[in-house]
Amino acid sequence: MHKPVDSLGRPFWNVTSETLSTERIQTIQERRLGRLLRHVARNSRFYRNKFGKNDFDALPLLTRTQFAQLPLTTKDEVRSDQAAALADGRLPYANLLCVPLDEIRVERTTSGTTGVPVIIPLTEAEMDDSSLVLGEIALRGFSAAGVTPADIMLYCWGMGGMTVGGAGNFLPLGGQPRTFFALVPGHTGKSRLHVETVRDIGISLLFATPSYIRYLAELARSMGYDPHKDFPVRKVFVSGEAGPTTIPAIREEVEATWGADCYDVWGQLESRTRAFECGVRNGLHIAEDIHLYEVLKPDTLEPAGPGETGVLVVTYLLADAAPILRYDTRDLVQVTDEPCACGRTGRRIMSILGRADDMVRVRGRQFLPAEVLRFVLRLPGVNGAARILLDRDSLGKDRFVVQVEAVPTAQQSEGLEECVRREVIESVGLDPEVEVFAEGALGRSMLKTPPVLDLRDPTQRERYQAAMANVKAF
């Protein structure tokens, strides 16, 4: 039987789910939301404490509109609750737990980029659902991107307990993933082995953070290879950090370096969310049959209209062990309900402006780091790595420093500094100091590389000084 294809000739993985009408999506969401609320009302100590008895008992009776009036659940709330449970000698997720303890089979941990890691448990049934759901959504995305059974993917994250990019780290969930292409697990701390694996096995797909993709290319060049010419990589999937949906220059850099198409992936462990780009690469497709997405105006928490900037709030409708209702992802997004040329229905995330937690204030002005980096990283002479450093001078006034790595041509540094300075002034209205470093000086990670180092926070200063001790600027 002929498998349906999109407008670019790429197969749908699940044409029924990927082309649902708006009415059908709402029906599925309401049915699954009702089941989830009944489960939470029967079992969740966390939400009994959060809502109070009357509101908690009313959960199973809520309509979709009434559900949207419930208070958001924040990561800080979950962290505080887990810390309190630990202090009482209980498991950190004891209050969130909605099933008997002997049904837990897997515990997953967030990366802790923005604070203390959060631990999320999974039941055996949820492992099956999660590997199916995560595998299902992943396979929708890989199919939409044109991945074929002949492809071999190097999954650059290891098989450890930390989850980066949410659903991007699908391998440890449910054990054996359901997939249609060959999969090679990565090796934490074995980057040279990764390069050799790409060379020896003929890797055609890479999946990693943007900064690690950049590091692999630099390492390959130091080993005598040209990633564009010497390797058969044809598609690169990035997640875990700001990607092309936030900073378009990342796509340009990856594609120029590897000679491969670059696709953005968005995900988060707490809400098990995942959104993916199709071959059109005009926004991230949302799996609305599996998650309930809300986009709310940051100041009023009223629904934002199509194209308006809002905070993304997610409810994972198939949660079992530790459901989280109306989870505030802190991501500032713009979403459209316009149809995609690929034929897939449902909404798309057109832009991720950054995480509200990343918002910084300098000299009385507030801005997101991505506002700076999306312009700086597109400049000729910048190799794709940049960072904002905040500090105080001897008088206690804010220092605002933009650090960039330059392509290996030292004589460009003077002109590059002025170009960076002009771009920053135009983007956020602040005059920065600019520091230009050699390639590799700002560090690389298999996990997440924070875009801001705020040395006004004493806990970050010592780590920075140690890391930069042997770094020489141009």
Steps between C-alpha positions, in 0.01 A plus 500: 500500500639845409599701808361859498759772440515872566536774241876432477454129442602404854290234671266569790572266789141519626292681241181477708649668809704750300206628296226518763238772465477767770172350622648151524806628687274670755293185547809290568642760737179526700467123536860457611488804728193363678675169561811678627305722741319200648837330556646808668191552719523146629870494574705823499602636841689780324185638338285439808741728687519750214128540429332438833234236561204657320685591182686169507178297528353696209780403258310215326208737429703773332430599142784597269423867568499448877824305482660803334421702815708275729824653628815408311750250637855633504836327514579686822187350660603151398857557622380633836260212543773247419741668742238492777428133436872418520529697825221284642686183403268418211562454131527838325196433280288352781234773481476495120474122495161372381569125500626250760876518545551142388372597154791738435753359258702799378605836644619776267683818601509840332837652412485763776604782267275750679535359851462180704407207273142372510436125523208353305393136558339271242293185538541196280183594316626854461834373374308326227289809438802728519715293270199477271418868537856622484581250233177585318566873498867448420411278208249754376779756503767280346262392225403861435870590473558234237684239708500158331565139610845527342606773745727450803463744790772581753303595811768711668351506849591204717267248658516654847220618727504868398251619243590788267258646249205323661370237266814531294663256742266214418742207509500422875119514515350160452831338412494406134368787289261438213672633193548438129869591463828388658587665831846535660500615866758764590779478755525774761852645500605306189485769233791367295321167490193684369702644213648158423153347512370754248796411277502122539128419509384759251274697735239693303306657791629687806291590806655728766504849647603776256816570701603134492436480125734799467761332721491177300572697183792679666635171633464334159699780339773465763515129406551589135144468368270740326148427634342636183706288261620194690187381684165376364288691755192630320273610787574652841237516775565745785332530839570592863616856429372793298475371144407643160146586616663741748820592315475443122877543457546162669340326204721691256814410696416129533407464135810683377727294727355154440339537159187357661145619562445621858173433687389647832342285773335634817421298810484493878494215751243639742230519235651235269452739214651488158453713191676445170570659163373351177680529168359849444677612819258780570421449867490211747201269469313435826358158590165634615338158527743417782559834671279793588686820412405848618675824406438771760585869506789537749350798686135391532511123436208546263510298175731650239374523145665336198839657441505679836782435744397291800620255762456138396298293750474124447297214642617152400171316457634144537682547833466217752755493783539874570264718294573873485211726407546823306879492521662838444790421267625863529563497126387814319360396164301613201252245362298490179194300402557561129522174299849378415593438136596143594133410559525444876231668706509642850696795630870574458751682719638761262749657738646426843622836626672346801417384848357756738744370762785622274374859509776728629506861618799717421523872575125514552420332167344152481553265206534138393851378406361360175419857394876561494625163382268465199666808348858447619521141378413594144804728464781394265805417707304355796539123501158433655596519868409800715411573860387792714698570816361727771714643778552811712785746476696652791222755556232232515352588160388231256745376241344356187744289301429312178756225439536338159726246338646600165579290201875419502619831351643715777527817293120518478459564872512880502233543232298217649484670839346810346251297296386312810471823695278661235272196477448492877424871520242464223340188648459598868615862525797427727865573424699188591860416554603243239756224549616286209649158573657217308290205390408274793568756771140532620468129565280225362269246659311188400216633711405867530714810463338796684481819288568729797762495771393740773801569720286728712401165649801397715437129445586535130819705536742232621393254231548760230846606621618140502365437151656813351839476677680375191300688238670777304301758306620615157 
